[in-house]
Amino acid sequence: MNNTEFATLPLAPALIDNLASLEYVQMTPIQAQSLPLILEGKDIIAKAKTGSGKTAAFGLGLLSRLDVSLLEVQALVLCPTRELADQVAREVRRLARTLANVKLVTLCGGSPSAPQSASLAFGAHIVVGTPGRILKHLDKGTLRLANLNTLVLDEADRMLDMGFTDEINRVIEHAPRHRQTLLFSATYPEGIAQMSQGVQRAPVEVSVEAQHRADAISQTLYEVAPELRREALATLLSHYAPTSAVVFCNTKRACQEVSEHLSGLGFSALSLNGDLEQRERDQVLIRFANQSASVLVATDVAARGLDIKELAAVINYDLPQDPEVHVHRIGRTGRAGQQGLALSLYSPRDAHRVNLIEEYQQATIPQGTLAELDSTLAPQAPAMVTLSLAAGRKSKIRAGDILGALTGEGGIAGSQVGKIDITEMHSYVAVHRDSAKQALKRLQEGKIKGRSVRVRKL
C-alpha cells in the first residue's frame, strides 16, 4: 500500500474526521500493514512493539464493525495488565469520540467487581480488561459474549509470560466461533503460534521489526563486578543526570533493593513491581509520567503499558536473557525525534548475552569506562511535585475543576500546573516544585465543586 494516509481507508466519515482532528494523517508501518487486512475481516498475527500505533490499528478495526444501535458486547480486548488496559481504553475512547453513544467498560483486577457488574448491567459495546477479571464476570453471568464479533489479544507474549493461557482459553470458550480474532505481540516466542492455532482462522502474519535509527539512541556498555553493580548504577545516574530514566531489573526483588538503594542516596526513585497494590501502582506510574519522580526501577512485565513519549534514558541494571527484549527496552527512549540514551551494565559472566545482543542488532555496542565518569554530582530534585486529592471520577471531578481551583483569583500561574490524572476515587495534579507549597495550601483551604477535598503531597 503506497499511500499511507488514513483517508484512503474504507472507514466511516465520522472516524476519518476524528482522525484528522487528532492530527492522525499518515499511518505508522504497523497500521499501514494491518489495517487494510483488519477492515477486510481477516484474522491477523501482528508483531509490533509498544508505541508503534497498534492500539489505533485494532481500535479502528473494532469500531468500524460496531453496530451502536445494538447495546451488546461486540468487541473484547484482553490485556496483560491494568495499566495497559487503561491505556487501550483511553485510546479507543479518543478514536470513538465522533461516534454517538459508544459505551466502553474496563474490567480489571485491583478494583471492586460490584461497580463493574453495575456498569455491565446498563449495557456495553466494547470491553477492555485483564483475563482473570473478565473470566470472573463471564462465570458470574454479568458479562455475555453472544454478540461478540471482534476479539483482540494485546501483548499476547506478556500474557503467556504471566501464565494467562488457561484463562484466555476459558474466556474464548464463551465467545462465538465466527468472529474476527486479532493477535498483537511485541515478540514472537514459540507459544504464540500454538495460541494462534487454537483461537484464529487462517491468520495473516504482519511484522514490523523493532529497529531504531542508529543515530536516535546512543548505546554504551559498562563492565562491572557483580558486587559493585548498585554503585555503578548510581555513578551512571550521577554522571548522565537524565531527567527521566527507566532502570530494568530481571527480578522483583532486585527492583525493590535497587530503588531503596537509590532513594537512600538522594535519587527520586520509585519501584514498579507485581507486589504493589493497584492504587500504589497507579501512583508510581502517574508520578513518573508527570515528572515528579525521575527514576523508575521495573521488570519487563511491570513496565508493559508504560508509554512515556520523552524518556531520556533506559538503563539495563540486568541484561535480559532474550536479545529481542533488549531492543524493546531501549526502544522506549529516542522517540518522537528525541535523542535517546541506553546504558547497560554487565559482568564478565554476562559476556554471552552481550554477544547475542550484538548479533541480533548486527552492530557492536561501544564500551565505556566507569572510572572516567563523574560520580560526585548530587542528584537533582525532579521539576514537579504530585498532589493527591481524595476525589475522582466518582465525585464528578474534572481536570478543569482542579485547574480552576489552583489558578483562580490569587492562585498560581497556569504555567506552573502540569499533568492532571483522574482515577475512579482519586485525582493527581503535578505542579512545579517552586509553587508546590502554595498550590497545596490553596487546595487544602479552598473548595472544588463547592466542597472541601482532602489533599496531600505524595
N, C-alpha and C positions, 0 to 999 in steps of 0.2 A: 504494500500500500504506500504509494509515493506521497500522496497528500495526507499529512497527519493532522489536519485541523478537525476539531470536534464537529464543526458544521457539516462535514462531509458524511457523517454517520446518520443512519436512519433512526434518529431519536425524535421524540415529540418536541414541537417548537418550544414548549414551556421549559423543557430540560436544556435545550440549546441556548435559550435566552438567559437562563440562570447561569450556565457555564460561562457565558460572555460577561455577566455581571460579576462573577467570581474571578474574572481575568484568566480563565482556563481556555486558552485558544488552541495551542499545539498539544497534541498527545505526547506523553512520555513513551519511551520504547515499549514498555510492557503494555501500556494502553493501546498503542497502535497495533501490536501483535495480537492481543487477546480480545479487545472489544468487538471487532467485526465478527469473530467466531462466537462470542457470547451472545451477540444480538441475533445470530443465526440459530441460536438454541442448542449449540453443541456443548458437550461436556469438555472441560479443559483441565489439564495439569499445568500450572504456570509456576515457573521458578523465578522468583523476584525478591529482592531484599526489601527490608523496611525502608520507607522513604522513596520508593520507586514509583508511587502512584497507583499501586494495586487496588487500594480501597476504592478509589474512584472508578476503576475498571469494573469490579464486580458490583459496586453500588449503582452505577448507571445501568448495568445489565439487569439487576433485580428490579429497579424502578421502572424500567421500560416494559416489564411484564406484569406490572401491578395493575389490578382492577380495583380502583379506590372505592367503587360502589359496593364491593363485597368485603364486609368487615370481618375477615377471617385471616389467619396467619398464612401468607403466601410466600414469604421468604424467611429463611433462618440462616444466621451467620454464627458459626461456632468459633470461638477464640480461646487461646490457652490461658489468658489472664484477664482479670477485671480491667486492668489499665488499658489493654489493647481493645477490649470490648467497648469501653467508654470512648476511646479514640475513634473506633469504627462508627459507633452510634452518632457521634458529633459530625463526622464527615458525611454520613448518609443523610442526616437531617439537613445539612447545608445543601447537598445536591438536590434534596426534595422540596426545598422551601417554596418553589413556584407551583408545586402540585398541591391542590386543595385537599385538606383533611387527611393527610398521610399520618398514620399512627404507628409509632415505633416504641417498643418496650425493651428495656435492658434487663436481663436476668443473670445475675452473678452471685456467687457466694460472698460471704462477708457482710451481707445486708439481710435484714429480716425478710422472710419469704411471704408473710401475710400481705404487706402492701403490694408486692409483685403480683400476687394472686388477685388482689382487688383491681389492679390495672388491667390484667388479662380479662377479667370479667366484663370490663367495658368494651373489649374487643381490640384487636391489633392487626395491622397488615404485615409488619416486619418485627422479628425478634432477633436480638443480638445478645449473646451471652456465652457463659462457660459451660462445658459439657455436664459437669456434676449437677449444677443448679437447674439446667434445662431438663435433665433427666428426672430430677425430683418433681418438677411441675408436670411432666408427662405422666409419671407414675401416679400422682395425685389426681390427674384429670383436669387440672387447671389450665393446662396447655394442650391443644389438639392440633395435629398437623394434616388433617384430612385434605385440606385445600392447598397444601404446600406445592409450589412449582419451582422454587429455586433454593438449593441448599449450598451454602458456602462453607468450606473448611479453610479457615485463615490461619496461616503459620502452622500448617499441618505437622511439620517436623518437630516443632516445640511441643505440640500436643502428644506426639509419640514419645518424646523425651520425658514428658511429665506423667506418662503412664495412663493416658486417657483413651487408649484404643478400645477397651471394653465398653466404656461409657459411650463413645462415639457410635459403636456398632449397635448398642441398645437404643440410642436416640434414633438411628436410621431405621430400626425396626418399626418405629411409629410413623415413618414417612411413606408417602405413596411411591410405588415403584417407578411410575412415569413422572419424572421430574428432571430438571437440569441440575447437575452437580459440578461445582467449580472448586477446584483444589489448588490452593496457593501455598507455596513453601519456599523458604529462603534458601534451604539446602536440599539435597536430594539423597537422603540415606536409603538403605535397602527397603526399609519398612514402608516407604511412600508408595512404591509400586504395588506392594501387597494390599495396602489400604485402598488404593485406586481400584484394583481389581474387584474388591468387594462392594464398592459403592458407585462406580461410574460405568457408563456405557460408551464404548468406542471413543475414549477421550483423545483429544488432540493435545500434543505436548507443545508448550511455548516456553522459551527460556531467554532471559536477559541476564547475561553474565555479570557478576558483581565486580566490574572493573572500574577503576578510578583513573582520572587523568594523572599522569606521572608527576606533573608539577602541582597538583592540588593538595597532595598530602606529603609532608616531609617525614620520612621514617628513619629512626635510629635505634640500634640495638646496644644495650649496655650489659656487659658480663659482670656478674656479682656472685660472691659466695652466698649460699642459701641463708646462712645465719645473719647476713648483713643486708638482706633484701628490704626490710622495712626502712632502714636508714637510707638506703639508696633511693627508695621512692620519695622520701622527704626531700632528698637532695634534688631530684628531678623537679618536684613541685616548687621548691625554693628558687632554683635557677631559672626555670622557664616561666614561672608565675602565671599560668594560664588563668583566664577569668572564669573558665568552666572546664572541668575535666571529669571524664568517667574513668575510674580505675577498675579494671576487670580482674577478678579473682576466680579460681576454679571451684571454690567451696564456700558454703555459707559461713563456716567457722572463720576462715581467712578474712572474709568481708568484715565480720564483726571486730576481729583483732586489729585489722589494718585501720579501720575507721576510728577505733578507740585510740590507737597509737597516734594517728594524725591529729585528732582532736586534742590530745594531750600536748602536742607540740604547737598548738595555736591555729591549726588549719580549720577552716569551716567545712568539716567533712561529715557526710551522712552515709549510713549503710542501708542498702536495699536488699533484703533477703526474705526468704519464704516464711520465716518465723514471725514476721511483723503482723500485727492486727491490721485489718483493712484500712481503718482510719489513719493509722501510723504510716502505712504505705502511701496513702493519698497525700499526707502532709509532706513526706520526704520528696515525692515526685513534684509536688507543687512548689516547694521551696527551691528545689534545684532548677526547675524550669523558669521560675520568676527571678532568678539571680540573687536570691538571698542565702544561698549556700553554693560554694564554688567547687566542691569535690564530692562526687557520688561514687561510692565503692559498691560494686554489684557483681553478681554472677550473670552469666549469659541469659539464663531463664528469667531472672528477675528484671533484667533490662529490656526484655521484649516489650514492645508497645511504647517505649521511650523514644520520642521523636523531637529532639532539640535541634532546631534548624541551624543555630550558630554555635556549635560545640567547638571550643578552642582546641581541646586535646583529648586523645584517648591514650591511656597508659595500661599496658599489659603487665600487671604485677606477676601473673602467671601466664605463660604461653598456653594456648589451647591445644588439645590433642589433635584437632582437625584443622588443617591449614585453611579450609574454606571458612571456618568460623573466624579465623584471624582477619580475613579480608572483610567479613561483615562487621566485625568490631571496629576496625579502623575506618570503614566507610561511613561511620557516624560523624566523623569530622571532615572538614574540607568540602562542605556542601554549599549550595547557593552562591557559588563564585568566591567563597571564602578560602583562605589558606588554612589547611589543617595540619596538625602535629600528631604523630603517632610514635610513642616511645615504648620500648619493650625491654623488660628485664629478663635475663636468663642466666642459669648456672651451667657449668660445663656438662652436667648430665642432661641438659635440655638441648644439646647441640643437634641431635637428630630432628627435633621439632623445628629448629631454625632451618635446617636443610630442606625439610618438607615444605615449609612456607615459601622459601626462595624458589624451590622447584615449581610450586603451584603458581606463584606470581611471575615466574620466568624473569626474575630480576634479583640481584643480591641486595641486601639491606645494609646500608653503611653502619660501621661500628663506631660507637662513641666511647669516651673515657670518662668515668665518673670523677676521677681526681681532678680533671680540668674544669669541672663545673663549680659555680659559686653557691655553696650551701649556707652562707651566712645571712642571706636576705630574709628578713622577717616576713611571715605570712601576712598577706593583705586581707583586711576585712572585706566581705562582699559589699557591693554598692547598695544593695537593697536589704530591707528587713520585712518579714512577713507578719502581719497582724491577723489573728484568727477571731472571727465573730461567731457566736453561738446561735446562728440563724442562717438558713439556706433556702433552697427552693421550696421546701415545705412551708416556710413562713412567707412565701411570695416575694422574697428579697431578689432584687435585680442589681446588676453591676452599676447601673445609673444611680440607684438609691445610695450605694456606698460612695460612689464618686462625688455625688452631690453633698453628702454629709461631710466629706473631707474638704471639699473646695468651696463650699458656700461662703457667705459673708464672713470675713475674718479668718478663713481657713487657709490651708496650704495651697500652693500653686498646682494646677493640673499636671504640670511637667514633672512634679515630684511623685506622682502616682504611677505605678507600673501595672503589671498583670493583676486582674481580678478573677478569681476562680470561685464558682459557686457549686457546692455539692448539695445533697439532699438536706442535710441537717446543719451544715457549716458553710461559712464563706471565708475566703482568704484574699487579702489585698497586700500587694508589695508596695512599699513606699521607700523613697531614698533615705538612707541611713541618717542624713543630716536633719530630716524632717520627721523621723520616727517618733520621737518623744511628743512632739506637738500633735501629730496625727493620732497617736494612742489616746492622749488626753481629750482630744476633740470627740473621738468616737465614744469614749467612756462617759463623757459628760453630756453628750448630745443625744439625739434620738434619730432612729431610722424608721421611716413609715409610721411616725407618731409614737414609737415606743423605745424604751431603753433596751440595748442589746449588750450582753456580756462580751467584753473584748480583752484579748491578751496578746502579748508578743510571743512568738514562737522562738 
